[in-house]
Amino acid sequence: MQGPEIINGINVNKLKEVMKEIENNKDLVAKVNKRTAWIRWLGEGFNFKSYVRNHSFLVSEPAELGGPDTSPNAVEYLLSALGACYATGFVLNATKRGIRIRNFEIALEGEIENILVFLGIEKEGNPGYKTIKVKLYVDADADDNTIKEIWEETLRSSPVGNSLTRTVEIIPEIKIVK
């Protein structure tokens, strides 16, 4: 008896089952479409803990911005989130095509347009990224055109990439707790 087909560490039959279930179950689609996070100040300086599902991670600021540099800061996590989303998408799309990946990395470099606005030193300008460069390094069992097609599909379908390049409605609220 033959075991499950595994490509890129993914059980292909299980992936197909999950994809079919998501396609046919609108309640599941609604569940996977919604994400939540909770960020708590750790009581001192620029030290925070973020909670997502059953995971947590630390957020701080680098020393050059007055922080303890104990973990990445928010814009570094944003950069990593983009890279991780592209990586996940590429592995997913390659696996769906039956393409085995031997080696894979994504390098990202972001440039903040005007950090002085975030720091309150200046009032005008964009305190966010003005450019993010993304470079894919991949060795896979596919020709160059197929790899380029998978990469283009990955870029087009990335939830994080689309969130960064399209207008996202942010609805701020405040609740003062005493």
C-alpha positions in Angstrom: 0.0 0.0 0.0 1.4 3.3 -1.1 1.4 6.3 1.3 0.1 9.8 0.5 1.7 11.8 -2.3 3.9 14.4 -0.7 5.2 17.4 -2.7 7.2 20.1 -1.0 6.3 18.6 2.4 2.6 18.9 1.7 0.2 16.0 1.5 -1.4 16.6 -1.9 -4.6 14.7 -1.3 -5.1 16.5 2.0 -4.5 19.8 0.3 -7.1 18.9 -2.4 -9.6 17.9 0.3 -9.1 21.2 2.2 -9.4 23.2 -1.1 -12.6 21.4 -2.0 -14.1 21.9 1.5 -13.3 25.6 1.4 -14.8 25.9 -2.1 -18.0 24.3 -1.0 -18.5 25.5 2.6 -19.4 29.2 2.8 -19.3 29.2 6.6 -15.7 28.0 6.5 -14.9 30.7 3.9 -16.3 33.3 6.2 -14.2 31.9 9.1 -10.9 31.9 7.1 -11.6 35.4 5.7 -11.7 36.9 9.2 -8.5 37.4 11.2 -7.9 39.0 14.6 -5.0 40.1 16.6 -4.5 41.6 20.1 -1.5 43.7 21.1 -0.6 44.3 24.7 2.0 46.8 26.1 4.3 44.9 28.4 4.4 47.9 30.8 7.7 49.4 30.0 9.2 51.2 27.0 8.6 50.0 23.4 7.8 46.4 24.4 4.7 44.7 23.2 3.3 41.2 22.8 1.0 40.4 19.9 -1.5 37.5 20.1 -2.8 35.8 17.0 -5.0 32.7 17.2 -3.0 30.5 19.7 0.4 32.2 19.0 2.2 35.1 20.4 5.3 37.1 19.5 7.2 40.1 20.8 7.4 43.5 19.1 9.9 46.2 20.0 11.8 49.0 18.4 15.5 49.0 17.3 18.1 50.8 19.5 18.4 53.6 16.9 14.8 54.5 17.6 15.1 54.3 21.4 13.9 50.8 21.8 15.4 47.7 23.5 15.9 45.9 20.1 14.6 42.6 21.6 12.5 41.7 18.6 11.5 43.1 15.2 9.4 46.2 15.0 6.0 46.5 13.4 7.2 47.6 9.9 9.8 44.7 9.9 7.0 42.3 10.7 5.0 43.9 7.8 7.9 43.2 5.5 8.2 39.7 6.8 4.5 39.1 6.5 4.7 40.1 2.9 7.6 37.8 2.2 5.9 34.9 4.1 2.7 35.4 2.2 4.5 35.3 -1.1 6.5 32.2 0.1 3.3 30.5 1.1 1.6 31.4 -2.2 4.5 30.2 -4.3 4.8 26.8 -2.5 1.0 26.4 -2.7 0.9 27.2 -6.4 3.9 25.1 -7.3 2.5 22.1 -5.3 -0.9 22.4 -7.0 1.0 22.0 -10.3 3.0 19.1 -9.0 6.3 21.0 -9.1 8.9 20.1 -6.6 11.0 22.9 -5.0 14.6 22.1 -4.1 15.5 25.5 -2.7 13.6 28.7 -2.1 14.2 32.1 -0.6 12.7 35.5 -0.8 14.7 38.6 0.0 12.9 41.9 0.8 14.1 45.4 1.3 11.8 48.2 2.3 12.5 52.0 2.5 10.4 54.1 4.8 9.5 57.4 3.1 9.7 59.7 6.1 10.2 58.3 9.6 10.2 61.8 11.0 6.4 62.0 10.7 6.1 58.8 12.9 8.5 60.3 15.4 6.5 63.6 15.5 9.4 65.7 14.3 7.7 66.6 11.0 4.0 66.9 10.2 4.0 66.4 6.4 4.8 63.2 4.5 4.2 59.5 4.5 5.6 57.6 7.6 5.1 54.3 5.8 7.0 52.4 3.2 7.5 54.1 -0.2 9.1 51.1 -1.8 9.5 47.4 -1.1 11.8 45.4 -3.3 11.1 41.7 -3.5 13.5 39.1 -5.1 12.7 35.5 -5.5 15.5 32.9 -5.5 14.2 29.4 -6.5 15.5 26.1 -7.7 12.6 23.9 -8.8 11.7 21.1 -11.2 10.1 23.4 -13.8 11.2 25.5 -16.7 11.8 29.3 -16.4 8.5 30.2 -17.9 6.5 28.0 -15.5 8.4 29.4 -12.5 7.6 32.9 -13.8 3.9 32.0 -14.2 3.8 30.7 -10.7 5.5 33.8 -9.3 3.0 36.1 -11.2 0.1 34.1 -9.9 1.5 34.3 -6.4 1.9 38.1 -6.7 -1.6 38.5 -8.1 -3.3 36.4 -5.4 -1.3 37.4 -2.3 -3.6 38.7 0.5 -0.8 40.7 2.1 0.4 42.0 -1.2 -3.1 43.1 -2.1 -3.6 44.7 1.3 -0.5 46.8 0.8 -1.3 47.8 -2.8 -5.0 48.5 -2.5 -7.0 50.8 -0.3 -7.9 49.1 2.9 -10.6 50.6 5.1 -9.2 51.0 8.7 -11.9 51.7 11.3 -10.3 53.1 14.4 -12.2 53.1 17.7 -11.2 54.0 21.3 -12.3 52.7 24.6 -10.8 54.4 27.7 -10.5 51.9 30.5 -10.1 53.2 34.1 
